Amino acid sequence: MCAVRLTPDHVNLGSYQQSVDGAIAKLDADRIVQRIWEADHTVWNHDPTEIIDRLGWLTLPDTMRPQLRNIQRLASEVAADGIQHVVLLGMGGSSLGTETLKRCFGPVDGAPALQVLDSTIPAAVKATRDAVDLSTTLFIVSSKSGSTIEPNVLYRYFRGLVDTAVGTEESGSRFVAITDAGTSLDVMGTDQGFREVFRNPEDLGGRYSVLSYFGLIPAAISGI
């Protein structure tokens, strides 16, 4: 593939060019990019509510880099245990990033096959159930708030099936939770014997979370 370097001379937006140039000039004049890096909430709104505590994505690569060894350790252990499928149970921001990674980079030969279930439509649930061997499947329950109804309902459904497939003593080890610290999912994962509970950085909205535990764990386990 030949790389082509584009310059302003190569791109012309026709009748829209003047408007785009004006918008870019205003972004520069208002220091929008610099202010975002400075975590200046007034870029979006003068009220900092649900803005100032949602800007963790700016430094997320640095935040998560020290966690990579632990994530890779989990992926290696899962592979060694003979897991053949990994199913992500999540909605919205907790699943969209993983679905994108799956479509762009998967499947990976020799790694557990990744399924993303972000629907409670019976046909979708049945399709996921029929696509996996419950005795060799790891389920990831993902919810920032920990109280999202859909993944919690899906967890209860699949937990019952896994209890039957591998026995109640072992079934907890087939589930991993990703959530914020102190949520109901955090507590449930501990109380019900999940393999692990990963507590995500709290200053992060779901739709910016693909480079956090929400995206990195399913990606690592599925070989992406």
C-alpha positions in Angstrom: 0.0 0.0 0.0 1.3 3.4 -1.0 1.0 6.2 1.7 -0.2 9.5 0.3 0.5 12.7 2.2 -2.4 15.1 1.9 -1.9 18.8 2.0 -4.5 21.6 2.0 -4.0 21.8 -1.8 -5.3 18.2 -2.2 -8.5 18.8 -0.3 -11.3 21.1 -1.4 -14.7 21.1 0.1 -16.3 23.2 -2.5 -19.1 25.5 -1.2 -18.4 24.2 2.3 -14.8 25.2 2.4 -15.3 28.7 3.7 -17.5 27.5 6.5 -15.0 24.8 7.5 -12.1 27.3 7.4 -14.1 29.7 9.6 -14.9 27.0 12.1 -11.2 25.9 12.3 -10.1 29.5 12.8 -12.6 29.9 15.6 -11.4 26.7 17.3 -7.8 28.0 17.1 -8.8 31.5 18.4 -10.8 30.0 21.3 -7.9 27.6 22.2 -10.4 24.7 22.2 -7.8 21.9 21.9 -5.5 23.4 24.5 -8.4 24.0 26.9 -9.6 20.4 26.5 -6.1 19.2 27.5 -6.3 21.5 30.5 -9.6 19.9 31.5 -11.5 23.2 31.1 -15.1 22.2 31.5 -16.2 25.6 30.0 -15.4 24.2 26.6 -18.8 22.4 26.9 -20.7 24.2 29.6 -20.2 26.7 32.4 -21.7 24.1 34.8 -19.0 21.5 35.6 -21.5 18.8 36.6 -20.9 15.5 34.9 -18.1 17.1 32.9 -15.1 17.6 35.2 -15.5 14.1 36.5 -15.7 12.6 33.0 -12.4 13.7 31.5 -10.3 10.7 32.4 -10.1 9.7 28.8 -7.5 12.4 28.2 -4.9 10.5 30.2 -6.3 7.0 29.9 -3.4 5.5 28.0 -1.1 6.6 30.9 -3.6 5.4 33.5 -4.0 2.0 32.0 -0.4 1.2 31.0 0.5 -0.1 34.5 -2.5 -2.4 34.4 -1.5 -4.2 31.1 0.5 -6.9 32.8 -2.5 -7.8 35.0 -4.8 -7.9 32.0 -2.3 -10.1 30.1 -2.0 -12.4 33.1 -5.8 -12.9 33.0 -5.8 -13.6 29.3 -3.0 -16.2 29.7 -4.8 -17.9 32.6 -8.1 -18.0 30.7 -6.4 -19.6 27.7 -4.6 -22.1 29.9 -8.0 -23.1 31.4 -9.2 -24.1 28.0 -11.8 -21.3 27.5 -13.0 -21.4 23.9 -15.6 -18.5 24.0 -15.8 -15.2 25.8 -19.2 -13.4 25.9 -19.5 -9.8 26.9 -22.8 -8.8 28.5 -23.2 -5.1 28.4 -25.1 -2.2 26.9 -24.2 1.1 25.3 -20.8 2.4 26.2 -19.9 -0.8 28.0 -20.1 -2.8 24.8 -19.8 -0.5 21.8 -16.0 -0.2 22.0 -15.6 -4.0 22.2 -18.0 -4.6 19.3 -15.9 -2.1 17.2 -12.6 -3.9 18.1 -14.2 -7.3 17.2 -15.4 -6.0 13.8 -12.0 -4.4 13.0 -9.6 -7.0 14.3 -11.3 -10.3 15.1 -11.5 -13.2 15.1 -8.0 -14.2 16.0 -6.9 -17.8 15.3 -6.2 -19.8 18.4 -7.9 -17.4 20.8 -11.3 -17.6 22.4 -14.1 -16.5 20.1 -15.6 -13.2 21.2 -19.4 -12.6 21.3 -21.0 -9.3 22.3 -24.5 -9.6 23.7 -26.1 -6.1 24.1 -29.7 -7.1 23.6 -32.4 -8.7 25.6 -34.4 -9.7 22.5 -35.1 -13.4 23.0 -33.8 -14.3 19.5 -30.5 -12.5 20.2 -30.0 -14.2 23.5 -30.8 -17.6 22.1 -28.4 -17.0 19.2 -25.6 -16.3 21.7 -26.6 -19.3 23.8 -26.5 -21.6 20.8 -23.2 -20.2 19.6 -21.1 -21.2 22.6 -20.3 -24.3 24.7 -21.2 -23.2 28.2 -18.6 -25.5 29.7 -15.8 -23.6 28.0 -17.2 -20.1 28.0 -16.2 -17.0 30.1 -18.7 -14.3 30.6 -17.8 -10.6 31.2 -20.5 -8.6 32.9 -19.8 -4.9 32.1 -21.6 -1.9 33.6 -20.2 1.4 34.8 -23.0 2.0 37.2 -23.3 -1.7 38.1 -27.1 -1.3 38.1 -27.9 -1.5 34.4 -30.9 -3.8 34.1 -30.0 -5.6 30.9 -26.6 -7.0 31.7 -27.8 -7.9 35.2 -30.8 -9.8 33.8 -28.5 -11.5 31.2 -26.1 -12.5 34.0 -28.8 -14.1 36.0 -30.0 -16.1 32.9 -26.5 -17.3 32.0 -25.4 -17.9 35.6 -28.3 -20.4 35.9 -27.2 -22.2 32.7 -23.6 -22.3 33.8 -24.5 -23.6 37.2 -26.1 -26.5 35.5 -23.3 -27.0 33.0 -20.3 -27.0 35.3 -21.8 -27.1 38.8 -22.3 -24.3 41.3 -18.9 -24.8 42.9 -17.1 -23.9 39.7 -19.6 -21.6 37.9 -18.5 -18.4 39.6 -15.0 -18.7 38.0 -16.7 -18.4 34.6 -17.7 -14.8 35.2 -15.7 -11.5 35.3 -17.1 -8.1 36.2 -16.0 -4.7 35.0 -17.6 -1.8 36.9 -16.8 1.2 39.1 -15.7 0.7 42.6 -18.5 0.2 45.2 -21.3 -0.5 42.7 -23.9 -3.2 43.2 -22.1 -5.2 40.5 -18.8 -4.8 42.4 -20.4 -6.3 45.5 -22.3 -9.0 43.6 -19.1 -10.1 41.9 -17.3 -10.5 45.2 -20.3 -12.2 47.0 -21.0 -14.6 44.2 -17.5 -15.8 43.6 -16.6 -14.2 40.3 -13.2 -15.1 38.9 -12.3 -11.4 39.2 -13.8 -8.0 39.6 -12.1 -5.1 37.7 -12.8 -1.7 39.1 -12.5 0.9 36.3 -11.3 4.5 36.6 -14.4 6.4 37.8 -13.6 9.6 35.9 -14.6 8.1 32.6 -17.9 8.0 30.6 -18.9 4.7 29.0 -18.5 5.9 25.4 -14.9 6.9 26.1 -14.0 3.7 27.8 -12.6 1.4 25.0 -9.0 1.9 26.2 -10.0 1.1 29.8 -10.8 -2.3 31.4 -14.1 -2.2 29.4 -12.3 -2.6 26.1 -8.9 -4.0 27.0 -10.0 -7.1 28.9 -12.3 -8.6 26.3 -9.7 -7.6 23.6 -6.8 -9.3 25.4 -8.8 -12.5 26.2 -9.9 -12.8 22.6 -6.4 -12.2 21.3 -6.9 -8.8 19.8 
